[in-house]
Amino acid sequence: EGSRGGVGAQRGAMGALSSSDSNSSSSGRGGATTSTVDRLFVPSASSLVSVDEASSDNSWFFNESGQRGWVDAMELDKMNSPEMPDLLVEMGIKYDPERLKEVLSKRAPQVYGRALLVTTKLGGFITAVASDYALGRLEANARKRAVELRELLGSLGPSFVKIGQALSSRPDLLPRDYLEVLSGLQDRLPSFPNEVAFAVIEEELGRPVREMFAEISEKAVAAASLGQVYKGRLHSGEWVAIKVQRPSIGESIAIDMLLLRRLMGVVDANVAALSQPLVPLVDEFAGRLFAELDYVMEGRNCERFSELYADVPRVRTPGIYWDFTSRRVLCMEWIEGVKLTNEAAMAAAGLSVVDFVNVGIECTLRQLLDHGFFHADPHPGNLLATQSGDLVYLDFGMMSEAPEYARYAIIEHVVHLVNRDYEAMCRDYYTLEFMDRSIDTSPIAPSLAAFFDNVLDKSVTQLNFKAIVDGLGEVLFAYPFRVPAYYALILRSLTVLEGLALTADPNYKLLGRAYPYMASRLLTDPAPELRGSFEELIIKDGSFRWSRLENLVREGSKSQFFDPTQLWLLAE
């Protein structure tokens, strides 16, 4: 959630500070103005004060503008809904749009008021795009409209920011200009007051804050659309990150998802040119977003991730403190680290961005192709580098799973790409569920050939991943593709990692780092699906292509997971 960083390798913390904040807060611990253990301390950048002192100056709250700003930010006029907490729990476990509609039918004034705002803003944008279409300026104005859409979604709040971020990885729904512009969409919500955050903590955990935490930061060290993070210390001494959900955010999301589903229903009924219905996409997105609101689920995701990938060298996750965790409060180990985008702090710590991205790529491939359970939101704020050389994954609210058939199909697709077997690539789209089997994919092969024949003049290890995604995206947009959510998230994850590396090394090639793992799997994985892919790669028209085998062994041996004892599969 938000900016994280700081330099150090202490085991006891989750990185949720900037580099400068981390250094100053560690020195500030010795400057406490009181030593009473049973009182709650609130550390600022350079000192600690008691909770009584911190709350004595609340003049901001006792004036009209302060009150109005607080109510507007928290949407407190919507909090009087006893059914909402139970509904949000239900939606996080299993999204049910009819149940959502039933509960919100009792909230007509709020729903209609929000509907008026949303339809007014979106209606103006749709009118502008329709005008471009009528005047033949749709392509010429694409980037301009994309910027307008980004600003519009940002102004509509967290739900629509999340929607824009999700759309930025959907080449089957939007053209390239929109994808590029929306990829820069960020939430800009300010942090909410401590009094509100501490009230949420006490309501959720059933105890006064001072009974649970010996110290807690005076201000949130990170804030984002769904919540904000405080740094704290337990009475037992451990430093922790306390993630607190933004009050009423769940209800706001519920209303927005109801409205968005209605709007897309109208679009589905009236726009025949769509390659796929939009209501199912809204339902899939809503289910994922409601699950993000359940911090207990996020804690479980973190622990599952840790268990599955514990054997991946140099990868680390924060521990969860379950006694201080509930649906809207998550208490995690605080890990000191540096954001990979903080070039100055990385350089000062003697850390290489490319080195950590390489660790992330290998780990990402393990997530996607071994177990299929993967971190779907690896933006720079969710990745930390520690002084000891570990890459720390944070924020496990957005996770996804690639089904087993898709894991093998992805590797087969790479083999067909290397072989320039475009007809086979078209057939892969059935397996990957990009297209219904009733649709003839063979006309797509010439478009794939037109793009990839030029790209593949280079070796696989020299290919730029984003260039491939962009080019393939244009092909996808031109045909009735339906990209599954897990696949869109895979593309987003790998593109983010390559983007991080390119800031440090303009010549970085993600596929060059990924190919050794793929080659290792082809050489040593006994799965029948991959045995067939291996044979396709090295045998053509009955002839054995020794150069291909030599290249596979050379590249596969570069992977840290390469097991030469499994090469007996080649003989078999």
Salt bridges, closest charged atoms under 4 A:
GLU1 OE2 - LYS243 NZ 3.41
ASP52 OD2 - ARG39 NH2 2.54
ASP52 OD1 - ARG210 NH2 3.89
GLU64 OE2 - ARG68 NH1 3.32
GLU75 OE2 - LYS78 NZ 3.36
GLU83 OE1 - LYS106 NZ 3.03
GLU90 OE1 - ARG99 NE 3.17
GLU102 OE2 - ARG99 NH1 3.69
ASP132 OD2 - ARG145 NE 2.57
GLU148 OE1 - ARG145 NH1 3.03
GLU151 OE2 - ARG150 NE 3.18
ASP172 OD2 - ARG170 NH2 2.95
ASP177 OD1 - ARG143 NH2 3.22
GLU180 OE1 - ARG143 NH2 2.49
GLU203 OE1 - ARG328 NH2 3.34
GLU204 OE2 - ARG328 NE 2.91
GLU215 OE2 - ARG233 NH2 2.81
GLU251 OE2 - ARG107 NH1 2.50
ASP256 OD1 - ARG114 NE 2.73
ASP283 OD1 - ARG261 NE 2.70
GLU292 OE2 - LYS162 NZ 3.23
GLU298 OE2 - LYS243 NZ 3.00
ASP311 OD2 - ARG366 NH2 3.19
GLU333 OE2 - ARG11 NE 3.30
GLU333 OE2 - ARG316 NH2 3.40
GLU336 OE2 - LYS231 NZ 3.49
ASP355 OD2 - ARG314 NH2 2.61
ASP370 OD2 - ARG366 NE 2.36
ASP370 OD1 - ARG521 NH1 2.83
ASP377 OD2 - HIS379 NE2 3.90
ASP377 OD1 - ARG492 NH2 3.11
ASP395 OD1 - LYS243 NZ 3.43
GLU401 OE2 - ARG304 NH1 3.08
ASP428 OD2 - HIS413 ND1 2.83
ASP428 OD2 - HIS416 ND1 2.68
ASP453 OD1 - ARG420 NH1 3.60
ASP457 OD1 - ARG420 NH2 3.80
ASP470 OD2 - LYS466 NZ 2.87
GLU474 OE2 - ARG176 NH2 2.90
ASP525 OD2 - ARG521 NE 2.85
GLU536 OE1 - HIS416 NE2 2.77
GLU555 OE2 - LYS558 NZ 3.23
